[in-house]
């Protein structure tokens, strides 16, 4: 087994109860090898980077993903506990929920479908992609040594396509149902904490928002400017017969409030506005009831946002807790952009979309493990010394004031390689200086094509 720094042992060993003793040895190889491997994250690449290219029983490492009995959901709970203890010990726990497409092809990948590619598409250009759809729940927490908020994945679920469910005789579960189950699972794991769930406009559905409200989760999403808003239902007089009222008088739409001259705007400064620093904006807010025929009635606080310099179009947000402050609602919502950053970093540095598994079990485990590796690397980097984790790969053409995930990954790799070098150095003093030989794993990482 590759020697590890002592400061990493507490985090790595926290996942040991998921496996039996024999499987845990192979699981450690996959975990450490996935951190050290550049390029494609295949099991063979992991074995090569660890110097086990001649391992005759290499199939045992493959079986960790496609056959071994271990519970990924229990691992997600362990990871969430580690993240909360490290980065969200006090205050509300802000979670981000979003889906992404993993571009994959192959006849034996049963769960794949044809979806709109959110990365390559725009409002005027539609691009389709064949792949797997994943729903991921992340902790949106400020990283002190990085100077910004990072989205740390801890629970990811596969959303099979409607065609795949129909061929297998299963009921298709929509995205909102999967997102609701993930959020309520986090609620059960953190029973005493104040949970804030941030999502994009796709989660602005009354059934989803009502489930979050009844589950004790404050949901913040975008709101349509033409949404039907009402006053709360008036008190019911005594002796009244019939069905009780669910709404009061109809309120003007947010589009009408945006154009009205008597709307009261308040100027606020939001720090960390989509990674561009502090931004001065104008907001207007009030409470209302959002209702649609045949759907649950949800009391909300709406927040209307506009830019005094007209650098972005007006937008509106909703919060299922009407008692929240409008400025805090906007501050929590702007953390959502880090979810897209995490998806991009996972593709660029952790090898998402480079896997080659076709087994259903391996597919359902590999991508969630790679996304969770983003959070594990962040936890390991937090255990390093300050000068090590704050080291940035800056250049004359690329000034970088704070470390990014690429710098954190490089610092963790450096610590692991340094420990291995010290562990394999000769203990007795030689009379002649030994000839330096580049280890086989270094040759594979540095010299072979990515």
KEPA-793996 format. One record per residue (C-alpha): y, x, z. Coordinates in steps of 0.2 Angstrom, whole numbers, padded with zeros to 4 digits, always signed. Layout:
<recs>
YXZ ...
</recs>
This chain:
<recs>
+0000+0000+0000 +0017+0006-0004 +0027+0012+0012 +0041+0001+0016 +0057+0004+0026 +0055-0001+0044 +0070-0013+0043 +0062-0023+0029 +0046-0026+0039 +0052-0041+0049 +0057-0051+0033 +0041-0046+0023 +0029-0050+0037 +0037-0067+0040 +0027-0073+0025 +0010-0066+0031 +0004-0082+0039 +0003-0090+0021 -0012-0079+0016 -0028-0073+0023 -0030-0055+0026 -0037-0050+0010 -0025-0060-0001 -0010-0054+0009 -0013-0036+0003 -0012-0042-0015 +0003-0053-0011 +0012-0039-0004 +0009-0029-0020 +0016-0043-0030 +0031-0045-0019 +0036-0026-0019 +0031-0024-0037 +0042-0038-0043 +0057-0030-0034 +0054-0013-0042 +0049-0019-0059 +0062-0019-0073 +0061-0030-0088 +0046-0042-0089 +0039-0048-0073 +0020-0049-0077 +0006-0044-0066 +0002-0029-0077 +0020-0023-0076 +0019-0024-0057 +0003-0014-0056 +0010-0001-0067 +0026+0001-0057 +0015+0003-0041 +0005+0017-0049 -0011+0006-0050 -0013+0005-0069 -0031+0011-0067 -0036-0002-0054 -0052-0009-0059 -0051-0025-0049 -0034-0030-0056 -0040-0048-0058 -0038-0050-0039 -0019-0048-0040 -0019-0062-0054 -0029-0073-0043 -0014-0074-0030 -0005-0084-0043 -0018-0094-0052 -0032-0097-0039 -0028-0091-0021 -0026-0105-0008 -0008-0104+0000 +0006-0116+0002 +0022-0113-0008 +0031-0127+0002 +0027-0118+0019 +0034-0102+0011 +0050-0111+0007 +0052-0117+0025 +0050-0099+0031 +0063-0093+0018 +0075-0107+0023 +0073-0102+0041 +0077-0084+0037 +0092-0088+0027 +0100-0100+0039 +0097-0087+0053 +0106-0074+0043 +0120-0083+0034 +0123-0100+0041 +0120-0099+0060 +0135-0110+0064 +0144-0125+0055 +0138-0136+0041 +0124-0130+0030 +0130-0132+0012 +0116-0135-0001 +0117-0134-0020 +0105-0145-0031 +0103-0142-0049 +0090-0141-0063 +0088-0127-0076 +0077-0125-0092 +0065-0111-0093 +0062-0107-0112 +0043-0106-0114 +0032-0110-0129 +0013-0111-0130 +0000-0124-0133 -0008-0121-0116 +0008-0124-0106 +0005-0143-0103 +0021-0147-0093 +0033-0141-0107 +0045-0153-0116 +0060-0153-0128 +0076-0153-0118 +0095-0150-0121 +0098-0132-0118 +0113-0132-0105 +0117-0114-0108 +0118-0114-0127 +0125-0132-0129 +0143-0138-0127 +0152-0154-0129 +0153-0153-0148 +0137-0143-0151 +0119-0149-0146 +0105-0136-0145 +0087-0141-0141 +0075-0129-0132 +0056-0130-0129 +0052-0126-0111 +0049-0131-0093 +0062-0140-0082 +0064-0135-0064 +0074-0142-0050 +0080-0130-0037 +0088-0132-0020 +0099-0117-0014 +0109-0112+0001 +0127-0110-0003 +0133-0097+0010 +0146-0084+0011 +0139-0066+0010 +0150-0056+0021 +0147-0039+0013 +0149-0047-0005 +0165-0055-0001 +0160-0072-0010 +0148-0086-0009 +0130-0084-0016 +0118-0098-0021 +0101-0093-0012 +0086-0103-0019 +0073-0107-0007 +0064-0123-0014 +0060-0126-0032 +0049-0139-0040 +0043-0141-0058 +0048-0158-0067 +0035-0161-0080 +0040-0169-0096 +0037-0187-0099 +0024-0183-0113 +0014-0172-0101 +0013-0185-0088 +0008-0198-0101 -0006-0188-0107 -0012-0185-0090 -0011-0203-0085 +0002-0199-0071 +0018-0208-0067 +0033-0198-0074 +0045-0193-0060 +0064-0193-0065 +0075-0179-0060 +0084-0189-0047 +0068-0193-0038 +0063-0175-0038 +0080-0170-0031 +0080-0184-0018 +0063-0177-0012 +0069-0159-0011 +0085-0164-0001 +0075-0175+0011 +0063-0161+0014 +0077-0149+0019 +0083-0163+0030 +0066-0163+0039 +0066-0144+0041 +0084-0144+0048 +0084-0159+0059 +0099-0154+0070 +0111-0147+0057 +0125-0155+0047 +0119-0155+0029 +0131-0155+0014 +0123-0157-0003 +0133-0153-0018 +0128-0158-0036 +0135-0160-0053 +0139-0177-0061 +0121-0180-0065 +0118-0184-0047 +0132-0197-0046 +0120-0211-0045 +0121-0225-0033 +0102-0225-0028 +0102-0206-0025 +0118-0207-0015 +0112-0221-0005 +0096-0212-0001 +0106-0196+0004 +0117-0207+0016 +0103-0216+0024 +0094-0199+0026 +0109-0191+0036 +0115-0180+0021 +0133-0179+0015 +0132-0179-0004 +0147-0173-0014 +0147-0175-0033 +0158-0179-0048 +0164-0197-0050 +0168-0205-0066 +0187-0209-0069 +0182-0227-0074 +0170-0231-0059 +0171-0248-0052 +0179-0246-0035 +0182-0260-0022 +0189-0263-0005 +0176-0265+0009 +0169-0282+0012 +0180-0293+0024 +0173-0299+0041 +0162-0313+0039 +0169-0329+0047 +0158-0338+0060 +0148-0353+0053 +0149-0346+0035 +0133-0350+0025 +0126-0341+0010 +0123-0323+0006 +0136-0311+0014 +0148-0302+0003 +0146-0284-0001 +0163-0279-0008 +0181-0284-0006 +0195-0284-0019 +0194-0274-0035 +0204-0258-0034 +0212-0249-0049 +0202-0236-0057 +0205-0218-0055 +0211-0216-0072 +0224-0229-0068 +0229-0220-0052 +0231-0204-0062 +0243-0212-0074 +0252-0222-0060 +0269-0216-0055 +0267-0221-0036 +0252-0210-0033 +0254-0199-0018 +0249-0181-0023 +0247-0167-0010 +0248-0149-0015 +0234-0138-0008 +0227-0120-0010 +0208-0119-0013 +0201-0102-0010 +0187-0095-0021 +0191-0107-0035 +0176-0104-0047 +0176-0086-0043 +0195-0084-0049 +0202-0082-0032 +0214-0095-0023 +0221-0109-0034 +0235-0121-0031 +0230-0139-0035 +0236-0156-0032 +0225-0169-0024 +0225-0188-0020 +0212-0196-0010 +0207-0213-0002 +0192-0222+0004 +0183-0236-0006 +0166-0244-0010 +0157-0240-0025 +0146-0255-0031 +0137-0260-0047 +0126-0275-0050 +0109-0274-0043 +0111-0257-0035 +0115-0251-0017 +0133-0252-0011 +0139-0235-0006 +0156-0232+0004 +0164-0216-0002 +0179-0205-0001 +0186-0201-0018 +0197-0186-0022 +0207-0185-0038 +0212-0167-0043 +0224-0161-0056 +0232-0144-0060 +0251-0143-0060 +0249-0130-0074 +0237-0141-0084 +0224-0127-0086 +0210-0139-0084 +0209-0158-0086 +0210-0170-0071 +0194-0173-0062 +0188-0183-0048 +0175-0181-0034 +0166-0192-0022 +0159-0189-0004 +0147-0201+0004 +0155-0198+0021 +0173-0206+0021 +0178-0196+0036 +0178-0179+0028 +0194-0170+0024 +0199-0170+0006 +0203-0152+0006 +0186-0148+0013 +0177-0158+0000 +0185-0149-0014 +0181-0132-0005 +0163-0137-0004 +0162-0143-0021 +0169-0127-0029 +0154-0118-0022 +0143-0126-0034 +0147-0114-0048 +0137-0101-0040 +0121-0110-0044 +0124-0106-0062 +0127-0088-0058 +0111-0087-0048 +0101-0094-0063 +0109-0081-0075 +0106-0067-0063 +0088-0072-0061 +0086-0072-0080 +0095-0055-0081 +0088-0045-0067 +0072-0054-0060 +0063-0058-0076 +0063-0077-0077 +0057-0083-0094 +0047-0066-0096 +0031-0073-0088 +0015-0075-0098 +0005-0086-0087 -0003-0101-0095 -0013-0108-0080 -0005-0124-0072 -0006-0117-0055 +0001-0100-0060 +0016-0108-0069 +0020-0119-0054 +0020-0104-0043 +0028-0090-0053 +0045-0096-0057 +0049-0103-0039 +0043-0086-0033 +0055-0077-0044 +0069-0088-0039 +0065-0086-0021 +0065-0067-0024 +0084-0068-0027 +0085-0074-0009 +0073-0061-0002 +0082-0047-0010 +0098-0053-0002 +0090-0054+0015 +0083-0036+0012 +0100-0030+0007 +0108-0037+0023 +0096-0026+0033 +0103-0010+0025 +0117+0001+0032 +0134-0005+0027 +0137+0010+0016 +0121+0007+0006 +0124-0011+0003 +0142-0009-0002 +0139+0004-0015 +0144-0003-0032 +0140+0002-0050 +0158+0003-0055 +0165+0012-0070 +0182+0016-0078 +0180+0001-0090 +0172-0010-0077 +0181-0010-0060 +0171-0019-0047 +0179-0022-0030 +0163-0030-0021 +0145-0028-0024 +0135-0041-0035 +0117-0045-0035 +0113-0031-0047 +0120-0019-0034 +0110-0027-0020 +0094-0026-0030 +0098-0007-0034 +0101-0004-0016 +0085-0012-0010 +0075-0003-0024 +0083+0014-0019 +0078+0011-0001 +0060+0007-0006 +0058+0022-0017 +0066+0034-0004 +0053+0028+0008 +0039+0031-0004 +0046+0049-0008 +0047+0053+0010 +0029+0047+0014 +0021+0057+0000 +0031+0073+0002 +0020+0088+0008 +0020+0091+0027 +0015+0109+0027 +0028+0122+0021 +0022+0130+0005 +0026+0148+0001 +0031+0144-0017 +0042+0130-0023 +0030+0117-0030 +0033+0111-0048 +0041+0094-0048 +0031+0081-0057 +0038+0064-0061 +0027+0050-0054 +0018+0039-0066 +0027+0024-0060 +0044+0032-0063 +0039+0037-0080 +0034+0019-0084 +0051+0013-0077 +0062+0026-0085 +0054+0031-0101 +0044+0016-0108 +0053+0002-0118 +0059-0013-0108 
</recs>
